[in-house]
């Protein structure tokens, strides 16, 4: 990268409408993509979203990129059975060590789930969403699923209700989904071509009959698309999850995107295949690789248009608790909850969330105004930067304490969030895990810089050696503002000849389990 000198950008640049719009895009208050439609996640209701829709997404961490910095969700593991077999899935119970879908530490009854929801929501007032995502399929366990929703709505009526399903049984349960006010449904759709589907699904089981091969895949895709149409016809927001499997459905997912867009899906989440052998999945054991970071971004970019693209997914466990990327489930085991004196106060929760909204809106408006004042012509250069952050859109995490990095693309279009990179923990309770440093750097090796609150001497030297600039002068500052300031300084250095702009290579998507300090 050349000399790594740091200086803040000048403050005398004249703002213009182009940069103001681009920053608004990142916050969700302007146009984006090929269609020019607004993104979800605005601090103030977007003009092109109906008021009813805006109320559903504004504080939903999975449906709003910006809201996921401020609001938490919870999954309850009440649905153990599944009605299909996926080559990328291996459900595990009583498992605390793996961070991926289909894994739980405790299976709950609906009654236990309702009590746990009350305890968590009373402790975490920013929790706004209760979801059922397994560890099997919620609609393969309809009695437990809908009983849980019924009980939760009675004790915590202010929570949004969600479910995630493979869609096989979806058309049979539309009435109950509407009846229990489940207004967010995620459907995993990996194909619309049965020949491709046969490579992903060995079998499905529906109404006491097992289907295999192309017949199974055709039956499944027909049911998924039928269910999607029925839900959107009821005004229920639908997110589509798709697992990107290189060599099998990667190119085909563009057709999936078009198909679900026509049927009214609100959001499309294209996720990387998790295929480590230790997970025991068919794909993991037969060596099927997952996508690289560049491959995943390219596919997401190709699909972004009329349909909103989700890029902040964490591929959560079926018992996840907390902010996305945060793991607080250990605090809420049933053993601990049975000893808690739970008092659920809806009004105090509403007051807390109203305060969050006030601060969120004021902060976003101030950032947009300041960034517009700093705007100038950035030229055609694009770079990626990684950010270590705990929450609240701030650069507030130590390099050694980061379990993931958020990645942003900087260009003349402003600041665009493109995803996150999971990494193993470098600092291990008093000592550094030098073995993990190389894998951490590899995970962000396509980035020109990494923004951190603090970094030690050894990782700083290794980052510089790898061509990734460690940036800590913006500690505890807003991500957008800091990224723009650094990018302007970077371009000044390029223009002056102090450094030469070099295209970075690809990076690895980490698929292992998260290690942790003792």
Beta strands, then each sheet from edge to edge (+ up, - down):
strand 1: 31-32
strand 2: 37-38
strand 3: 72-75
strand 4: 84-86
strand 5: 127-132
strand 6: 160-165
strand 7: 182-188
strand 8: 201-206
strand 9: 209-212
strand 10: 237-244
strand 11: 267-272
strand 12: 308-310
strand 13: 321-322
strand 14: 383-387
strand 15: 404-411
strand 16: 414-422
strand 17: 449-451
strand 18: 469-471
sheet 1: 1+ 2-
sheet 2: 12+ 11+ 10+ 7+ 6+ 5+ 3+ 13-
sheet 3: 4+ 8- 9+
sheet 4: 16+ 15- 14+ 17+ 18+
end
